[in-house]
Amino acid sequence: MTVQLNHTIVAAHDKQTSARFLADILGLEVSPQYGPFLPVAIPNGVTLDYMDTSGEITPQHYAFLVSEDDFDTILARVRAAGLTHWAGPGHRRPGEINRNDGGRGTYFDDPDGHSLEILTRPYGSGS
């Protein structure tokens, strides 16, 4: 049996702003609107489907595995945008990156308070 994550819905107060934020930071494209959703396709085939909500948003966590070169590029975009980034979840160690599993990682928030993470090694994969 083969199981793959295909998409997930991301709650946003302004789906245009939030989808564009993610696409710009990660160097991706916003796809055409599909029904109430504004998708951002991730290169592994998963889409994050942004949907407007007027209610309270419970922050979620989205982690993106990236290459070492892409990490540098994305972190430069985070810094250029004036965003605070943290080495750990829960906003621990501001302005730092972590070296978990022999790779690098950092966390930053999107406009709706979702915690976004970029990492170069999957957890549990290294020293």
N, C-alpha and C positions, 0 to 999 in steps of 0.2 A: 504494500500500500504506500503510495506517495502522497504526502501532505505538504502543501506549501501555503504560506500566508499570502493572500492575494491583495487585500486592502484593509484599511482600518479607517474609521471616521474620526476626524479631529474636530472637536468643538471650537468655535471661534466667535468672537463678537463681530469681526469683520473678516470674512473668509478671503476676500481679495488681498487685504493687508497681510494676513497671516500666511497665506500660501505664497505670496510674493516674497515675504521675509525668508521663509525656508528655502525657496528656490534660489534667491540671491545669495544667501549665506553658503549654501552647499554647491552652488554652480550648476543648478538644474533648471528645468523649464516648468512653467505652470501649464498644464494641459487645458484644452477647452472645457468649459463647464458641462457637466453631465447631470441633468436633473437639478437637484438642489446642491450638488457637490462641485467643488473646484479641486481637481486632483493635481497632486505633484507626484510624478512617477519617479521611483527610485530605480537605479540601474539593475537591481536584482529582480525586477518585475513587480514589486509591491508598490501600491499607490497609497498615499496619504490623502484621503478625501476630506477636504475642509468643508464644514457646514456651519452656516450662521446659527447662532442661538442667542436669545435675548436673556436667558437665565444665567445663573451662576455657573461658572466653569470650574470643574474639579481638575486641577492640573494633573497631567499624565507625563510619563517619561518615554522619550523616543531616543534610542541609541543607534548611531550610524557607524558602521565599520568602514574605515577609509584607509587609503594607503598613507605611507609616511609623507610623500610629497603633497597629497591632498590635505593631510592634516595641517601642514604648514600654510597652505593656501587658505584654507577655511579659517584657521586661527587668525591669520592676517585680516581676513574680512571681518571677523568678530571684533577684533581690536579697532579696525578702521571705523566700524559702526559705533564705537564708543560703548560697547556692551561689556558688562562685567562677566568674567568667566571664573569658574572655580575648579579646583583639583578634585573635589569630592562632591557627592550628592548632599543635598541639604545646605548648599551654599557654604561649604567648608573650604578654607584656604583660598580666599579670593586672589585673582591675578596669577594663579599657579596652574600647572598641569600635573597630572599624576604619571607615574611610570609603572603602572600595574602590568604584571605578566611580561615585563620586558618591553612593553610598548609605551605609547603615550595616550593620554586622554584628558578631556576637559568637558565641563558642563556650562551651559548658558541658557537663559530663558527666552522664550518667544514672546510676542506681544500679549498673549493670553495667559502667560505664566506657566506654560508647559515647559518641562525641563528637557532640553536637547543635549545630547552627549555625542561627541565624536571620539572614537578610539581606534587605535591601530592594531590592537591584538584582542581577540575575544577573551573574555574572562575565563580563567582556568587553563589557558593555552600555553603559558610559559612559566618562567621562573619568578 
